[in-house]
Amino acid sequence: MKQKYGALRIVAALHRILGGLLILGGVWGWLSIPTHEPLALLPFLGVIVAGVFAFAFGELITLLIDIEYNTRQTPAPFTHRLPTEREP
């Protein structure tokens, strides 16, 4: 079966990749800074938080696509009719 929403799947993958790179870059920057003053670490914390949100957005898109697929597949077992009443 052909998968639907190809462009949306690409956008989700790009967000997950971008989020992962931002998280890794933020952690790397945090660990490589020579001083550990709180104000010097705030930009790296912001990059890490932005990476988490970008990754989560990509996962949200994937979740919504999966929900749509499962919703489309659900009515298939329920297509037959059950008898409601027996005639005497």
C-alpha positions in Angstrom: 0.0 0.0 0.0 1.3 3.4 -0.9 1.9 5.7 2.1 0.0 8.9 2.3 1.4 12.3 3.2 4.9 11.9 1.8 5.7 15.6 2.1 4.5 15.7 5.7 6.6 12.7 6.5 9.7 14.5 5.1 8.9 17.6 7.2 8.6 15.4 10.3 11.9 13.7 9.6 13.6 17.1 9.0 12.3 18.4 12.3 13.5 15.3 14.2 17.0 15.6 12.5 17.1 19.4 13.2 16.0 18.8 16.8 18.7 16.2 17.4 21.4 18.4 15.9 20.3 21.3 18.1 20.3 19.2 21.2 23.8 17.8 20.4 25.1 21.3 19.6 23.7 22.7 22.8 25.2 20.0 24.9 28.5 20.2 23.1 28.6 24.0 23.5 27.6 23.7 27.2 30.5 21.2 27.8 33.1 23.1 25.8 32.6 26.5 27.4 35.6 27.2 29.7 33.5 29.2 32.3 30.5 27.8 34.0 28.8 31.0 34.9 25.0 30.8 34.8 24.5 33.6 32.4 27.1 32.2 30.0 25.2 28.9 29.9 21.7 30.3 29.1 22.2 30.5 25.3 23.1 26.8 25.2 20.2 25.9 27.4 17.9 27.8 25.0 19.4 25.9 22.1 18.7 22.6 23.9 15.1 23.6 24.7 14.6 24.7 21.0 16.0 21.3 19.9 13.6 19.4 22.2 10.7 21.4 20.8 11.7 20.8 17.2 12.2 17.1 17.9 8.8 16.9 19.7 7.1 18.7 16.8 8.5 16.1 14.3 7.2 13.3 16.6 3.8 15.0 16.9 3.5 15.1 13.1 4.3 11.4 12.9 1.8 10.7 15.7 -1.0 12.5 13.9 -0.2 10.6 10.6 -0.3 7.3 12.6 -3.6 8.2 14.2 -5.1 9.0 10.8 -3.9 5.7 9.4 -5.3 3.7 12.4 -8.6 5.6 12.2 -8.9 4.7 8.6 -8.2 1.0 9.3 -10.6 0.7 12.3 -14.0 0.5 10.5 -12.9 -2.5 8.3 -13.8 -5.2 10.9 -17.2 -3.5 11.6 -18.6 -3.5 8.1 -20.9 -6.4 8.6 -24.3 -5.9 10.2 -25.4 -7.8 13.2 -29.0 -8.9 13.4 -30.9 -6.5 15.7 -34.0 -8.5 16.4 -35.2 -12.0 15.5 -38.5 -12.3 13.7 -40.9 -14.8 15.3 
